[in-house]
Amino acid sequence: MPRTAQDTRREQRAAVAAPPPAPPPAPGRASRRRRPRDREGAAGYIFLSPWMLGFLGLTLGPMLASLYLSFTDYNLFTAPSWVGLDNYRRLFADDQWLQSIRVTALYVLLAVPLKLALALAVAMLLAAPHRGQGMYRSAFYAPSLLGASVSVALVWRALFSDGAVVDRLLRSVGVQTGGWVGNPDYALLLLVLLAVWQFGAPMVIFLAGLKQVPRQYYEAAEVDGAGWWRRFRAITLPMISPVLFFNLLLETVNSFQVFTASFVISGGTGGPAGSTLIYTLYLYQQAFTHYQMGYASAMAWMLILGAGLVVVALFRMSRTMVFYSGDEGR
């Protein structure tokens, strides 16, 4: 069809009303858009720098230095001399080092399960709503804030000494102990009781885990006639197994590092008869009593290796013991 004057005017009006084409982006505009992100990243690194400097200067640096010293003979007063693997060979011929391993292993095997069992029991009692709940939680958590102090260890030693309060109470019921501090059969149990008394931190974690268990599971179990033990074994333990594993891992690693209680209660000797010679106490004796820093560094790295193997074993066990809500076939 031939174009008319009306068609021409319509096209002209459409051309006038259309927006002008966007100009090509100016060079450097994209880089200007990225500058705020770059500034945010730089600010993040600036705020992280104190931690990074602390990690490099106070953690990684001393670790590498101790690794080097573990291959040397160093006594703090003379320059370290390279001895290779002599310090590590010496460890396996040291009866006291082997004794410290046995004492530490027994301490971990006793303290960790008892502490977690008490923490879980108290957490289950506090999970039920009742009056004064906040006060009870604070009271049970307080020992965790005080238990690692020297003052509490001194009080603990005074309570369990020969003729002290605990000894008199036990004698009144016909139990003769002769004092826990000076008795090789009970001295390590004294450290275990002090560790168990500090159950507040795992208790709070257990309490948070128990709050996440759906109530309908317990209601359905009660309808089916399940008792409290059946509900605990079939519902509570599987549902809080990730929290239980976390507490187990944390308390196990912390137990390998115990030092203050053993040092204060035994007077820094690990006695009586080496019954409280915890690994870290023996390491301290070698480093700061006998000034054998190279030998102590080798002990420290063996402790890291041993604790690491235990952690790896726990993670392998968790594959069949820990239940996650998103897992299938468990």
DRENLO-277276 format. One record per residue (C-alpha): residue in three letters; x, y, z. Coordinates in steps of 0.05 Angstrom, whole numbers, padded with zeros to 5 digits, always signed. Each point is the difference from the previous one (the first is absolute). Example, Ala and Ser with C-alpha at 12.3 -4.5 7.8 and 13.67 -1.06 7.14 Angstrom:
// DRENLO-277276
ALA+00246-00090+00156;SER+00027+00069-00013;
***
This chain:
// DRENLO-277276
MET+00000+00000+00000;PRO+00026+00070-00016;ARG+00024+00040+00060;THR-00045+00058+00019;ALA+00016+00066+00033;GLN-00034-00025+00063;ASP+00047-00060+00005;THR+00060+00045-00008;ARG-00024+00047+00056;ARG-00013-00060+00046;GLU+00071-00026-00010;GLN+00029+00069+00014;ARG-00039+00005+00066;ALA+00023-00070+00021;ALA+00072+00019-00014;VAL-00006+00063+00042;ALA-00033-00037+00059;ALA+00052-00057+00002;PRO+00055+00008+00053;PRO+00070+00016-00026;PRO+00048-00059-00004;ALA+00042-00011+00062;PRO+00071+00026-00007;PRO+00055-00052+00002;PRO+00029-00010+00070;ALA+00056+00046+00015;PRO+00068-00032+00011;GLY+00013-00014+00073;ARG-00073+00001+00021;ALA-00001-00076+00016;SER+00062+00008+00041;ARG-00033+00058+00038;ARG-00059-00046+00015;ARG+00047-00051+00031;ARG+00035+00050+00044;PRO-00051-00004+00058;ARG+00008-00076+00002;ASP+00075+00008-00001;ARG-00004+00049+00058;GLU-00044-00048+00039;GLY+00049-00057-00012;ALA+00058+00044+00023;ALA-00038+00020+00062;GLY-00013-00073+00016;TYR+00074-00017-00005;ILE+00017+00060+00044;PHE-00048-00024+00054;LEU+00028-00071-00007;SER+00072+00023+00004;PRO+00005-00001+00077;TRP-00023-00073+00001;MET+00045-00018-00059;LEU+00060+00033+00033;GLY-00016-00035+00065;PHE-00008-00067-00035;LEU+00066+00007-00036;GLY+00039+00029+00059;LEU-00032-00037+00059;THR-00023-00067-00029;LEU+00031-00020-00066;GLY+00068+00030+00014;PRO+00010-00033+00069;MET-00026-00066-00028;LEU+00052+00000-00056;ALA+00053+00021+00050;SER-00018-00057+00047;LEU+00001-00049-00058;TYR+00071+00021-00015;LEU+00020-00002+00074;SER-00027-00071+00006;PHE+00058-00022-00043;THR+00052+00037+00042;ASP+00032-00001+00068;TYR-00020+00066+00031;ASN+00001+00023+00073;LEU-00019+00074-00006;PHE+00071+00024+00016;THR+00040-00026-00059;ALA-00013-00001-00075;PRO-00040-00061-00022;SER+00041-00056-00031;TRP-00029-00048-00051;VAL-00010-00072+00025;GLY-00050-00026-00051;LEU-00049-00052+00026;ASP+00037-00012+00066;ASN-00053+00036+00041;TYR-00055-00044-00030;ARG+00040-00064+00011;ARG+00012+00021+00072;LEU-00075+00007+00012;PHE-00014-00074-00009;ALA+00055-00018+00050;ASP-00026+00049+00052;ASP-00042-00037+00053;GLN-00029+00065+00027;TRP-00023+00021-00069;LEU-00035-00067-00008;GLN-00030+00009+00070;SER-00027+00068-00019;ILE-00033-00030-00061;ARG-00034-00053+00042;VAL-00023+00051+00052;THR-00027+00047-00054;ALA-00036-00056-00037;LEU-00033-00023+00064;TYR-00019+00071+00018;VAL-00032+00011-00068;LEU-00037-00066+00002;LEU-00029+00016+00068;ALA-00012+00075-00002;VAL-00031+00009-00069;PRO-00057-00052+00005;LEU-00017+00018+00072;LYS-00001+00074-00017;LEU-00043-00008-00061;ALA-00048-00047+00036;LEU-00010+00049+00057;ALA-00007+00059-00049;LEU-00053-00037-00040;ALA-00039-00021+00062;VAL-00002+00070+00028;ALA-00018+00029-00069;MET-00059-00047-00005;LEU-00024+00022+00069;LEU+00007+00074-00019;ALA-00033-00010-00067;ALA-00068-00007+00033;PRO-00033+00068+00015;HIS-00001+00017+00074;ARG+00006+00061+00044;GLY+00070+00029+00010;GLN+00027-00034-00062;GLY+00049+00056-00016;MET+00029+00000+00070;TYR+00012-00075-00002;ARG+00034+00004-00067;SER+00046+00055+00024;ALA+00017-00038+00064;PHE+00018-00064-00037;TYR+00041+00038-00052;ALA+00040+00040+00051;PRO+00051-00056+00016;SER+00021-00001-00073;LEU+00023+00072+00007;LEU+00039-00013+00064;GLY+00024-00072-00005;ALA+00065+00013-00038;SER+00025+00052+00050;VAL+00057-00011+00049;SER-00043+00023+00059;VAL-00053-00054-00013;ALA+00055-00053-00006;LEU+00028+00022+00067;VAL-00069-00004+00032;TRP-00010-00068-00031;ARG+00066-00024+00029;ALA-00018+00027+00068;LEU-00068-00035-00001;PHE+00029-00068-00016;SER+00063+00001+00042;ASP+00011-00048+00058;GLY-00046+00021+00057;ALA-00037+00051-00042;VAL-00075+00006-00010;VAL-00009-00056-00050;ASP+00046-00047+00037;ARG-00039+00011+00065;LEU-00067-00011-00035;LEU+00025-00066-00029;ARG+00027-00023+00067;SER-00067+00015+00032;VAL-00032-00053-00046;GLY+00057-00049+00011;VAL+00042+00014-00063;GLN+00074+00008+00015;THR+00038+00035-00057;GLY+00059+00032+00036;GLY-00012+00062-00041;TRP-00008+00002-00076;VAL+00058+00046-00014;GLY+00053-00045+00029;ASN-00030-00067-00021;PRO+00022-00027-00068;ASP-00065-00039-00006;TYR-00044+00063+00005;ALA+00044+00058-00023;LEU-00019-00006-00073;LEU-00074-00007+00018;LEU+00007+00068+00034;LEU+00019+00030-00067;VAL-00057-00037-00034;LEU-00051+00027+00050;LEU+00026+00071-00010;ALA-00009-00008-00075;VAL-00070-00030+00007;TRP-00019+00058+00046;GLN+00012+00047-00060;PHE-00058-00029-00041;GLY-00033+00067-00013;ALA+00025+00013-00071;PRO-00021-00067-00030;MET-00066+00005+00039;VAL-00018+00065-00035;ILE+00015-00031-00068;PHE-00041-00062+00017;LEU-00057+00045+00022;ALA+00000+00036-00067;GLY-00001-00067-00036;LEU-00058-00027+00042;LYS-00041+00062-00017;GLN+00004-00019-00074;VAL-00031-00070+00009;PRO-00073+00003-00026;ARG-00049-00013+00056;GLN-00046-00041-00045;TYR+00051-00056+00000;TYR-00007-00008+00076;GLU-00076+00006-00004;ALA-00004-00055-00052;ALA+00046-00044+00042;GLU-00043+00011+00062;VAL-00062-00020-00039;ASP+00036-00064-00020;GLY+00015-00014+00073;ALA+00076+00013-00002;GLY+00032+00013+00067;TRP+00050+00054+00017;TRP+00060-00045-00014;ARG-00028-00021-00067;ARG-00015+00072-00019;PHE+00070+00021+00022;ARG+00035-00055-00039;ALA-00043+00002-00063;ILE-00015+00075-00006;THR+00044+00044+00044;LEU+00068-00032-00014;PRO-00008-00005-00076;MET-00028+00070-00006;ILE+00056+00033+00041;SER+00055-00045-00026;PRO+00034+00058-00039;VAL+00001+00041+00064;LEU+00025-00060+00039;PHE+00056-00011-00050;PHE+00019+00074+00003;ASN+00004-00001+00076;LEU+00039-00066-00002;LEU+00050+00029-00049;LEU+00008+00065+00038;GLU+00007-00031+00069;THR+00049-00053-00025;VAL+00046+00052-00029;ASN-00006+00043+00063;SER+00016-00059+00044;PHE+00066-00011-00035;GLN+00019+00072+00018;VAL-00016-00002+00075;PHE+00057+00028+00041;THR-00020+00048+00056;ALA-00036-00051+00044;SER+00056-00051-00004;PHE+00054+00052+00013;VAL-00035+00032+00060;ILE-00027-00063+00034;SER+00065-00039-00007;GLY+00044+00060+00015;GLY+00032-00005-00069;THR+00028-00070+00013;GLY-00053-00044-00032;GLY-00003-00041+00064;PRO-00013-00039+00040;ALA+00038-00055-00036;GLY-00013+00032-00068;SER-00075-00010+00007;THR-00015+00071-00023;LEU+00057+00007-00050;ILE-00043+00028-00057;TYR+00036+00006-00067;THR+00000+00076+00000;LEU+00029+00001+00070;TYR+00057-00044-00019;LEU+00012+00043-00062;TYR+00002+00061+00046;GLN+00050-00034+00045;GLN+00047-00016-00057;ALA-00005+00070-00030;PHE+00002+00046+00061;THR+00029-00043+00056;HIS+00054-00039-00037;TYR+00006+00052-00057;GLN-00001-00053-00054;MET-00039+00041-00051;GLY+00018-00045-00059;TYR-00025-00062+00036;ALA-00063+00037+00023;SER-00013+00024-00071;ALA+00002-00072-00024;MET-00049-00018+00055;ALA-00046+00056-00023;TRP-00001-00025-00072;MET-00013-00071+00023;LEU-00060+00027+00039;ILE-00026+00035-00062;LEU+00009-00065-00039;GLY-00035-00042+00052;ALA-00058+00048+00008;GLY-00007+00005-00075;LEU-00004-00076-00007;VAL-00054-00002+00054;VAL-00040+00054-00037;VAL+00006-00038-00066;ALA-00025-00063+00035;LEU-00059+00038+00029;PHE-00019+00027-00068;ARG+00002-00069-00030;MET-00044-00026+00056;SER-00049+00057-00012;ARG-00018-00027-00069;THR-00040-00056+00032;MET-00019+00033+00067;VAL-00022+00070-00019;PHE-00069+00011-00030;TYR-00016+00061-00042;SER-00071+00016-00020;GLY+00017+00004-00074;ASP+00035-00068-00001;GLU-00034-00061-00029;GLY+00010-00073+00015;ARG+00020+00010+00073;
***
